[in-house]
Amino acid sequence: MTTPAPFVTTHADGRTLIPGGNVFRPPSEADSLLLQVSVGCSHNRCSYCAMYQGKRFAIRPQAEIEALIDAFASQRPAPSRRVFLCDGDALILPQARLVATLTYLRKRLPWVQRVATYGDCRSILRKSVAELRELAALGLGMVYHGVETGDDLAMASIVKGSNRAEVIEAADRLREAGILHSVIVLLGIGGVAGSERHAHETASLLTRIDPPYVGALTVTPVPGTPLWDAQQAGTFVLPDPFRTLEELRILVDEAQLTACRFASNHASNYLPMRAELSRDRVAMLAAIDHVLAARDAGMLKPEWLRGL
């Protein structure tokens, strides 16, 4: 459910190091160097996700990773001050491999100010706070975490591979290690039947983990996924656009966050918004209420402009 980006890296002598293809990164990493340290997702079972279909998870050889870093180092001027580690959950790599990669990055790209990656409960909780601190000291500054929901029933139904308690523990470890936690939640993932529970439970989870960044996306069933099959069979009923806005309203109203940049401006969303939640909550609620009161589809992003 994130923005695809083409990834073709060419060595200074013209050799292509990785064939053309797609990797995925958060929209906020649009200007980052994309360093593919792994291929695919080690879990790859979430019912809604088609991003890594056909990819068998593998860790790239260290020599290839360092060749990619060398290619970036040869570019002048410096192409970016940020690096994003791909693919789906690069944090799952063994500690020694991550340390080696981040160390080589610091040596060859000394201008890089922050490294980020996707992570989940499995990859975060495989590492102790001391190990996470070691990665932070080497430049890992942010982990993007697709939490999706705070409702244990919904987590189980989408085969997330984690539960609410594990999300809380993962968030606590990242905070203690000094790594920023950017949380992704999915409007509509509880279906019509679980919509209200999903929204309230997600708001309460966000309050508990208090992340500095939250991105709310809107679930879009994709052909070939179990969620799509469930929708076709009638066992999953997708909330309509206004019901997803009601979920968004619950999140904005109930999530008590200390200092959070809250965004629902992803291409999948019907009502793009971005604000500092603690400062702009009243204005955000007023904007959502205005659309909900009108129930005018013309006030929403049209379907043809929405995307994954």
N, C-alpha and C positions, 0 to 999 in steps of 0.2 A: 504494500500500500504506500510505497514511496516513489520518488521520482527516479526514472531510469536515466542513466547517463552512459554515453558511448565510452568505451575504454580501449584505446589503441595507443600503446606507448612505443615510441621509436627511439632506438639508440642513436647517439650522435653520428655513427657511421651509416645510419639508414636501416639497420636491422630492426625488424618488428619483433618485439619481445613477447607480446601477447596478441593473439589473433583478435580481429574485430569482434565485438559482441557487446553485451550489456551487463553492467553491474548496477547495483542499486545503492542510493545514498539518500539521506534526508534532504529535503529542499534547502535547509539552512547550510548545507555543505556544498552548495552549487559551485562555489569558487575554490574548493579545496582540491588538492592533489589526491587522486584516488589510487591508493596502493593496495593491490589485490594480494593479500597474504594467504587467503584461503579461497576455495571455490565452493559455492553453494552454502547450505545451512545444515548444521549437524543434527538439528531436530527435524525440520522439514515435514512436520505432520499437522501443523495448524490448519484447521478445516477451511479457513477463508483465504489462504495464501497460495498464489500461483507463481510467486516470484522466482522460485528455485526449482520449478518442475523440470525434470530432465537433467538436473545437475546432481552428480554424486559428490558428496562432501569430500574434500581433500585439502590438506595443508600444502601450500606451495613449497618447493625446496628452498632452503635458505639462500642458495646461490642465485636463484631466480629473483627472489625478493630484493637482494642486494643489487642485482643488475638493474632492476627497476629504479631503485633509489639512485644509483649512479646515473641513470638516464635523466632523472629529474635534476640532479646536481649539475649536469652539463648544460642546462638551459640557462640562458641569460637574456633579460634580467630574471631574477628569481621568480618562478611562476606563481607561487602562492606562499603565504605564511602559515597555512593550515594543511594538515594531512588527514584524510579519512581512510581508515583501514577497512577493506572489503574482504569477504562477502558478508553473508547474512549474520554471522555471530563470531567475528574474528577474535573476540575476547576468549573464546573457547580454546585457543591455542595454548599449549603448555607454557608455563611461566618462563622457562628458559628460552623458548623461541621468541616470546614477546619481548623479553629483556634484550635478546640479541638484536632484534629488529629495531626497537626503539633506540638502542645504543648506536647502531649504525646510522639511523636517521639523524641523530644529534651530531654525529661526526661529519656526515656528508652534506646535511642540510641545516647548518647552524642557524639559519634565519627563521626556521619554523618555530612558531610560537605556541601551537597547540595541536595535539593529535586527538582524534575522536574515533569511535567505533560503535557498532551495534553490540549490544550484550543482552543477556536475559538472566533469569534467576539461576539457571543451570551454570552458565559461564561465570557469573559473578560469585556465586556461592562455592564454586570450586577453588576460589582463591581466598586466602586469609586476608585480614586487614593489612598485615605487614606486607604481603605480596602486592596488594593493590596500592599501598603507599609506595612501594618500589617502582611500580609502573607510573604512578603520578610523578615521582621525582624525575623520571626519564621523559616526561612530556605528555603522558596520557591525561587529558584534561576533561574529557566528557564521554559519557556512555549514554547512547540512545537506547531506550528500553521500551519495547512494545508490550506494555502491561495489558492493554486492551480493555480490561474490566476489573472492577473490584469485587465482583460477585463470583464466589467459588463455583456455583452451579454453572454459570456461563463459561468460566474458565475450563471446567471439565468438558462441557459440551463442544467447545471449539478445539479440544485437545492441545491446550496451551503448554502442557507439560510442567506447570507450576501452580501454586495456589496463593491465596492472599497472604498467609503468614510468611511464605518464602519471599514474596515481593517486599514485605516490610523488612525482613532481615537483609535482603539485598540492598535496599535503600539505605539502611543504617550502616552497612559496611562501606558503601560508596561515600557517604557523608563523613564517616570517621577517617577514611583514607584521603579525603580532600579532593575527590573527583566529582565534577558536576553530573547531575542526574537529569536527563531530558526524557520525560515520560510521554508515551503515546497511548491514547485511549481511542476506542472505536465506538462512535455513536451507532446505535442500531444493532450491535452484535448480540444483544440478548433476545432479538426478535420481538414481535408484538407481545407475546406472552410474558417475556421477562424484561420488558422495556423499563418499567418504573423501578423494579428491583435493581437492575443493572445500573441505572443512573444514580440512585441513592447510594448504593454500595460503592460505586466508583468515586463519588464525591467524598464519602467518608474515608476511603483508602487514600485519596489524594491529601486530605487533611492530615492523616496520620504520617505519611511519608514526606510531605511538605517539599516537593521538588521545586527547583528554581525555574524550570521550563516544563510546560505541558502543551502538547499538541493534540487537539481533538480532530480525528478524521471521521469520515462517514463510511461505513462498511458498504462495499459493492461486491455482490457475489460474482465470481469469475467462472466462466465455463471450464470444466475439468477439475474443479475443486469439490470436496465433499459438501461444502456449504451450498454451492450451486445445485448439487444433486438433491440436497435436502429441501431447497426452495422449490425445485421442480416437482418433488414428491409431495409438497404441501406440509412437510414436518417443520419447516422453518419459514415463517412469514416475516418478510422485511417490513419494518415500520415505514410509514409514508414520510415524506419530507417534513411535514409539520410535527409529526411525532418525534422525529430525530431532533428538531429544534426544541421541543419540550424537554428532551433529555439534556440538550446543551444548556437550557435554562436552569435545570436542577444542578448541573455541575457548577455553573457560574454562581448560583445563589448559595449553594451549600458548602463548596470546597473552601475551607479557611486556610489560606496559604500566606506565608510570611512575606515573601517577595518573589512573585512568580510572573514570568512573561507567559501569558496564556494566548494560544493561537488556535483559531479554527479556519485558517485561510488556505488550507490545503486544497488542491484541485478537486478533491472528492466532495467538498462541503457545499451546502446549499446557501449558507449565509456566511461569507468570509468576515472574520473578525480577528483583531490582534490588539492586545492591550496588556497593561500591567494590572493584574486582577485586583489587588488590594486597593489600588487607586481608582480604577475605572469600573468597578463592579456595577455601580448604580447606572452608569451610562450604557453598559453592555446589556443589563437586564431590560432597560427601557427600549433599546433597539430590538431585542428579541421579542419583547411583548408587543411592540408595534406590528411586527410581521405576523405574530401569532393571532393578534386580534383581527387583522385584515384577512388572513387566510387567502391571500392573493398570490397565486403561483408566479405571477409576473414579477414579484418582489424577490424571488429566489433565483439563484444561478440556473440557467436552463440546462437540461440534461445533456445537450450536445456540447456544452462547455465543460462538463464535469469529466474528471479522469482519475486514474489510479495514482 
